[in-house]
């Protein structure tokens, strides 16, 4: 039997996402990202059970062949991510972030570095106790891939949560940029881990400046050019085509130039999103935003279903998955430290309130990018432990954190409300 063609794979994915979305809407009624991830994970468990009961049917081999044909890392990092980042940035309320823009920059840069170091050092110390073979260089690689909050997961869930608008905008803006920063740091640490030599601060700083800062400047320039082109017309099919050219061409060109394409698309989306107000009519702007909202919803549905299904990669190693459960606490603790320190330093300049740290920690979700990066790791003894750790943290993040963020924020909000008699005074 010939392997499925790309169109057939896309048809299967969209069909499965539609069926899972329908089941979630009618039965589970969870936020779409949570429901689709949970359904994907349950489907993986059902396939494993069916494969064990009926080994001659080759069910697991068929499912694994389907996932191998999709090539999740390439599909996400060199395809879906460009559209998802641009669509997410397009809807970020830059004005709502207000004075917290410096906090956003610090969280997206220093916060990622702090969390990477804490997770890496913590994992290196815990690994022998958990039965994992992960020396410090590879532990730091895991710290880099798991530390950034995923803009796709954050934007898909926090929009529906009881998070104040200013904190929603800060979470969204931070996740859009710390994602690109994390990918850059991951690439630098992975190259050093594979080469087997120590950390070179000067080389790392130069690489970071070239990729992250260069990508940001490239995205700002590309977004400005697209806004200039859109300003001279009022025809929504052509404007949609211009933004598609910006996303596809800009992402590809940034990658060719050795720049961070994710950072470039986040910057371009912010520029276009802010520039649309004065660039075109309200009707055309509405069509353009709805087009990108539809793209965002479609790709989100496919992505979160795939995250759950990727559990098949380690379905035969339940003990390895169980050994990685303590890492959920390690990642959450590192996230708390990387958020609390920058916000403490800026406490006099900002008035984000007592909900800021809990919202940024519990709402700092991980999504498909850590799984894609872990799947793309080179073969070796570190591959399966890092993939297992990534899957465990991501599934906990999306299903547990994403499923409870509204409840957590509502309870914290009630707890921090002043008493009625005090408010009256």
MARFI-553191 format. One line per 8 residues: number of its first residue (from 0); for each residue y, x, z of C-alpha. Coordinates in Angstrom, 3 decimals. Last residue first. Layout:
BEGIN
NUM	Y,X,Z ~ ...
***
This chain:
BEGIN
424	53.518,-15.869,53.761 ~ 51.587,-18.171,51.473 ~ 49.455,-15.292,50.213 ~ 48.582,-14.349,53.798 ~ 47.631,-17.963,54.566 ~ 45.469,-18.086,51.454 ~ 43.630,-14.857,52.229 ~ 44.293,-12.054,49.725
416	41.861,-11.824,46.798 ~ 39.753,-8.659,46.896 ~ 36.469,-10.405,47.741 ~ 37.035,-13.052,45.072 ~ 37.564,-10.360,42.416 ~ 34.547,-8.396,43.614 ~ 32.408,-11.516,43.274 ~ 33.734,-12.318,39.796
408	33.351,-8.694,38.669 ~ 29.716,-8.492,39.789 ~ 28.815,-11.847,38.237 ~ 30.412,-10.955,34.894 ~ 28.809,-7.477,34.857 ~ 25.330,-8.835,35.621 ~ 23.604,-8.955,32.220 ~ 25.343,-5.873,30.900
400	24.447,-3.848,33.976 ~ 20.827,-5.042,34.019 ~ 19.963,-5.442,30.306 ~ 22.329,-2.977,28.617 ~ 22.433,-0.251,31.253 ~ 18.829,-0.539,32.391 ~ 17.630,-0.366,28.777 ~ 19.955,2.591,28.100
392	18.889,4.550,31.191 ~ 15.166,4.055,30.546 ~ 15.449,4.792,26.820 ~ 17.463,7.981,27.394 ~ 15.072,9.292,30.054 ~ 12.081,8.615,27.799 ~ 13.772,10.371,24.857 ~ 14.639,13.361,27.051
384	11.075,13.575,28.396 ~ 9.579,13.135,24.877 ~ 11.648,15.855,23.166 ~ 11.686,18.595,25.823 ~ 8.194,19.939,25.097 ~ 9.140,20.533,21.452 ~ 10.162,18.804,18.262 ~ 13.914,18.918,17.511
376	16.099,16.150,18.969 ~ 16.916,13.310,16.542 ~ 15.212,10.659,18.686 ~ 17.397,11.714,21.622 ~ 20.574,11.427,19.532 ~ 19.596,7.954,18.297 ~ 18.695,6.789,21.809 ~ 21.976,8.132,23.213
368	23.886,6.363,20.373 ~ 22.194,2.981,20.711 ~ 23.776,1.793,23.944 ~ 25.111,3.013,27.280 ~ 27.361,0.757,29.331 ~ 30.426,1.699,31.360 ~ 30.924,-1.805,32.769 ~ 29.314,-0.904,36.105
360	31.400,2.282,36.438 ~ 34.644,1.187,34.738 ~ 34.647,-2.202,36.430 ~ 33.774,-0.756,39.851 ~ 36.520,1.916,39.508 ~ 39.263,-0.446,38.327 ~ 38.598,-3.432,40.598 ~ 40.759,-2.088,43.440
352	43.967,-2.291,41.396 ~ 45.022,-0.752,38.096 ~ 48.479,0.199,39.363 ~ 48.962,3.529,37.663 ~ 51.353,6.440,38.072 ~ 50.681,7.103,41.754 ~ 46.906,6.729,41.327 ~ 46.751,9.200,38.434
344	44.765,11.903,40.258 ~ 42.619,9.224,41.904 ~ 41.933,7.659,38.476 ~ 40.765,11.031,37.111 ~ 38.448,11.607,40.130 ~ 37.033,8.066,40.414 ~ 35.848,7.871,36.800 ~ 33.842,11.111,36.503
336	32.519,10.678,40.053 ~ 31.350,7.103,39.411 ~ 29.760,8.060,36.083 ~ 27.888,10.915,37.785 ~ 26.561,8.485,40.398 ~ 25.516,6.008,37.698 ~ 23.724,8.749,35.736 ~ 21.866,9.972,38.839
328	20.914,6.435,39.846 ~ 19.402,5.767,36.408 ~ 17.713,9.172,36.590 ~ 15.475,7.846,39.359 ~ 13.630,5.752,36.689 ~ 12.585,8.796,34.615 ~ 9.183,9.232,36.276 ~ 8.365,5.606,35.425
320	8.932,6.268,31.714 ~ 6.689,9.343,31.851 ~ 3.999,7.327,33.649 ~ 4.178,4.615,30.968 ~ 3.357,7.090,28.151 ~ 1.644,5.070,25.397 ~ 4.687,2.921,24.697 ~ 6.823,6.007,24.154
312	8.046,5.455,20.582 ~ 7.329,1.728,20.935 ~ 10.398,1.522,23.176 ~ 12.348,1.813,19.922 ~ 11.918,-1.961,19.607 ~ 14.496,-2.621,22.329 ~ 17.119,-0.390,20.760 ~ 16.290,-1.876,17.339
304	17.146,-5.388,18.535 ~ 20.431,-4.057,19.901 ~ 21.312,-2.480,16.558 ~ 20.396,-5.421,14.323 ~ 22.476,-7.896,16.330 ~ 25.353,-5.449,16.643 ~ 25.329,-4.902,12.863 ~ 25.715,-8.617,12.204
296	28.339,-9.207,14.919 ~ 30.517,-6.256,13.824 ~ 30.340,-7.189,10.134 ~ 31.356,-10.766,11.047 ~ 34.253,-9.481,13.181 ~ 35.282,-7.250,10.289 ~ 35.523,-10.220,7.947 ~ 37.268,-12.297,10.612
288	39.936,-9.629,11.041 ~ 40.637,-9.480,7.307 ~ 40.746,-13.249,6.873 ~ 43.143,-13.631,9.821 ~ 45.386,-10.826,8.505 ~ 45.550,-12.595,5.155 ~ 46.592,-15.851,6.802 ~ 49.116,-14.182,9.132
280	50.790,-12.391,6.239 ~ 50.646,-8.613,5.775 ~ 51.877,-5.268,7.092 ~ 53.807,-6.205,10.198 ~ 50.916,-7.229,12.411 ~ 48.353,-5.167,10.495 ~ 49.713,-1.861,11.787 ~ 48.207,-2.078,15.290
272	44.690,-2.736,14.006 ~ 45.103,-0.232,11.148 ~ 46.127,2.548,13.541 ~ 43.426,1.727,16.104 ~ 40.755,1.535,13.414 ~ 41.768,4.918,11.988 ~ 41.563,6.550,15.426 ~ 38.100,5.119,16.124
264	36.973,6.066,12.614 ~ 38.132,9.678,13.017 ~ 36.541,10.014,16.465 ~ 33.204,8.881,15.009 ~ 33.605,11.248,12.001 ~ 34.060,14.317,14.199 ~ 35.231,16.964,11.753 ~ 33.100,19.411,9.758
256	35.000,18.684,6.534 ~ 31.954,16.957,5.028 ~ 31.670,14.726,8.099 ~ 35.318,13.724,7.826 ~ 34.787,12.960,4.131 ~ 31.827,10.654,4.774 ~ 33.557,8.737,7.570 ~ 36.789,8.428,5.581
248	35.056,7.270,2.405 ~ 32.995,4.590,4.110 ~ 35.617,3.372,6.576 ~ 38.721,3.756,4.394 ~ 36.970,2.344,1.327 ~ 35.916,-0.685,3.373 ~ 39.499,-1.037,4.608 ~ 40.807,-0.988,1.028
240	38.177,-3.515,-0.101 ~ 39.156,-5.883,2.710 ~ 42.780,-5.541,1.591 ~ 41.779,-6.304,-2.004 ~ 39.946,-9.474,-0.979 ~ 42.891,-10.375,1.336 ~ 45.701,-10.359,-1.220 ~ 49.149,-9.728,0.261
232	50.114,-6.333,-1.142 ~ 52.525,-3.447,-0.424 ~ 51.748,-3.215,3.277 ~ 48.024,-2.770,2.584 ~ 48.561,0.567,0.849 ~ 50.809,1.852,3.629 ~ 48.305,0.660,6.226 ~ 45.512,2.536,4.426
224	47.608,5.713,4.392 ~ 48.301,5.359,8.116 ~ 44.594,4.869,8.852 ~ 43.703,8.021,6.907 ~ 46.359,10.047,8.749 ~ 45.294,8.789,12.177 ~ 41.634,9.368,11.337 ~ 42.251,12.951,10.195
216	44.248,13.665,13.345 ~ 41.432,12.334,15.529 ~ 38.754,14.219,13.613 ~ 40.694,17.468,13.923 ~ 41.071,16.924,17.661 ~ 37.351,16.243,18.088 ~ 35.788,18.621,15.561 ~ 38.145,21.591,15.470
208	39.145,21.475,19.116 ~ 35.543,21.067,20.302 ~ 34.323,23.936,18.129 ~ 37.101,26.197,19.407 ~ 36.431,25.233,23.024 ~ 32.669,25.788,22.659 ~ 33.176,29.197,21.044 ~ 35.507,30.251,23.859
200	33.297,28.834,26.634 ~ 30.082,30.531,25.384 ~ 27.155,29.019,27.326 ~ 24.058,31.175,27.371 ~ 21.584,31.966,24.612 ~ 18.370,30.180,23.689 ~ 19.331,29.308,20.126 ~ 17.945,25.786,20.595
192	19.831,25.308,23.875 ~ 23.057,26.732,22.392 ~ 22.913,24.468,19.344 ~ 22.132,21.495,21.581 ~ 25.097,22.274,23.836 ~ 27.569,22.306,20.912 ~ 26.123,19.217,19.231 ~ 26.081,17.256,22.505
184	29.709,18.203,23.210 ~ 30.705,16.835,19.771 ~ 28.663,13.641,20.219 ~ 30.214,13.164,23.661 ~ 33.742,13.500,22.276 ~ 32.990,10.872,19.629 ~ 31.681,8.447,22.251 ~ 34.459,9.357,24.652
176	36.860,8.025,22.012 ~ 35.712,4.451,21.445 ~ 34.444,4.124,25.013 ~ 37.839,4.975,26.501 ~ 39.654,2.436,24.337 ~ 37.190,-0.325,25.152 ~ 37.150,0.365,28.891 ~ 40.964,0.593,28.998
168	41.348,-2.635,26.987 ~ 38.904,-4.475,29.235 ~ 40.669,-3.032,32.291 ~ 44.017,-4.433,31.110 ~ 42.416,-7.775,30.207 ~ 40.817,-8.281,33.670 ~ 36.982,-8.230,33.528 ~ 35.158,-11.559,33.842
160	32.748,-10.694,31.044 ~ 32.550,-11.953,27.461 ~ 34.626,-9.140,25.958 ~ 32.727,-6.769,28.271 ~ 29.428,-7.371,26.458 ~ 29.856,-6.530,22.758 ~ 32.762,-4.143,23.313 ~ 30.876,-2.072,25.885
152	27.593,-1.989,23.967 ~ 29.207,-0.946,20.676 ~ 31.653,1.419,22.363 ~ 28.808,3.322,24.067 ~ 29.867,4.990,27.296 ~ 29.672,8.745,27.004 ~ 27.472,10.512,29.585 ~ 23.985,10.038,28.086
144	24.093,12.504,25.167 ~ 25.998,15.220,27.035 ~ 23.968,15.057,30.245 ~ 20.750,15.146,28.207 ~ 21.931,18.354,26.537 ~ 22.817,19.665,30.005 ~ 19.212,19.129,31.087 ~ 18.126,21.015,27.970
136	20.186,24.071,28.953 ~ 19.096,23.720,32.639 ~ 15.327,23.781,32.100 ~ 13.483,20.477,31.540 ~ 9.715,20.323,32.132 ~ 9.456,17.003,33.968 ~ 7.126,16.341,36.922 ~ 9.722,14.301,38.785
128	10.087,16.859,41.603 ~ 10.349,19.716,39.066 ~ 13.030,17.782,37.096 ~ 15.259,16.893,40.065 ~ 17.314,20.117,40.168 ~ 17.692,20.385,36.374 ~ 18.467,16.663,36.258 ~ 21.248,17.014,38.833
120	22.799,20.003,37.076 ~ 22.769,18.205,33.725 ~ 23.976,14.877,35.141 ~ 26.821,16.551,37.039 ~ 27.879,18.787,34.126 ~ 27.783,16.006,31.539 ~ 29.623,13.642,33.912 ~ 32.444,16.119,34.444
112	32.690,16.879,30.701 ~ 32.727,13.194,29.746 ~ 35.397,12.430,32.342 ~ 37.528,15.376,31.209 ~ 37.610,13.976,27.658 ~ 37.354,10.188,27.327 ~ 38.303,9.547,30.957 ~ 41.355,11.791,30.655
104	42.506,10.145,27.421 ~ 42.040,6.637,28.817 ~ 43.867,7.596,32.031 ~ 46.789,8.831,29.915 ~ 46.788,5.474,28.119 ~ 46.889,3.607,31.450 ~ 50.627,2.955,31.119 ~ 50.000,0.191,28.620
96	46.336,-0.503,27.937 ~ 47.354,-4.066,27.050 ~ 49.632,-2.772,24.262 ~ 46.711,-1.063,22.532 ~ 44.747,-4.310,22.397 ~ 41.515,-3.075,20.829 ~ 40.391,-5.378,17.988 ~ 40.510,-2.876,15.128
88	38.922,-0.239,17.349 ~ 35.698,-2.247,17.501 ~ 35.575,-2.865,13.754 ~ 36.227,0.825,13.041 ~ 33.587,1.959,15.521 ~ 30.974,-0.508,14.268 ~ 31.560,0.224,10.575 ~ 31.227,3.997,10.908
80	28.355,3.668,13.384 ~ 26.173,1.658,11.001 ~ 25.662,4.388,8.428 ~ 25.346,8.069,9.207 ~ 24.823,7.912,12.997 ~ 23.003,4.569,13.118 ~ 20.731,4.691,10.073 ~ 20.213,8.444,10.420
72	19.131,8.219,14.072 ~ 17.058,5.030,13.505 ~ 14.957,6.284,10.606 ~ 14.188,2.793,9.166 ~ 10.940,3.958,7.581 ~ 9.796,5.386,10.908 ~ 10.448,1.994,12.545 ~ 8.291,0.233,9.928
64	5.554,2.859,10.166 ~ 5.554,2.448,13.972 ~ 5.125,-1.313,13.588 ~ 2.238,-0.877,11.141 ~ 0.546,1.736,13.309 ~ 0.925,-0.542,16.337 ~ -0.720,-3.471,14.553 ~ -3.618,-1.490,13.095
56	-5.915,-4.552,13.067 ~ -8.918,-2.504,14.213 ~ -7.352,-1.922,17.617 ~ -7.285,-5.647,18.479 ~ -6.781,-5.883,22.249 ~ -4.949,-2.562,22.587 ~ -2.793,-3.256,19.522 ~ -1.971,-6.726,20.811
48	-0.856,-5.254,24.147 ~ 1.269,-2.615,22.444 ~ 2.777,-5.216,20.108 ~ 3.568,-7.484,23.044 ~ 5.277,-4.604,24.879 ~ 7.404,-3.797,21.808 ~ 8.312,-7.472,21.444 ~ 9.403,-7.504,25.087
40	11.699,-4.525,24.429 ~ 13.173,-6.194,21.321 ~ 13.649,-9.488,23.176 ~ 15.442,-7.660,25.997 ~ 17.699,-5.821,23.567 ~ 18.479,-9.052,21.699 ~ 19.259,-10.947,24.897 ~ 21.485,-8.281,26.414
32	23.550,-7.726,23.257 ~ 23.758,-11.471,22.594 ~ 24.952,-12.356,26.126 ~ 22.087,-14.361,27.626 ~ 21.270,-17.963,26.701 ~ 17.526,-17.284,27.125 ~ 16.154,-20.277,25.209 ~ 18.310,-21.602,22.362
24	20.770,-18.740,21.850 ~ 18.210,-16.045,22.676 ~ 15.613,-17.529,20.344 ~ 18.190,-17.868,17.568 ~ 19.327,-14.274,18.022 ~ 15.733,-13.065,17.968 ~ 15.050,-14.994,14.746 ~ 18.250,-13.717,13.129
16	17.586,-10.130,14.256 ~ 14.030,-10.312,12.886 ~ 15.317,-11.578,9.524 ~ 18.067,-8.951,9.418 ~ 15.549,-6.213,10.148 ~ 12.929,-7.448,7.676 ~ 15.514,-7.818,4.888 ~ 16.903,-4.338,5.584
8	13.394,-2.881,5.373 ~ 12.786,-4.747,2.105 ~ 16.065,-3.457,0.671 ~ 15.149,0.110,1.667 ~ 11.756,-0.204,-0.114 ~ 8.607,-0.685,1.962 ~ 5.931,2.028,1.715 ~ 3.362,1.420,-1.047
0	0.000,0.000,0.000
***
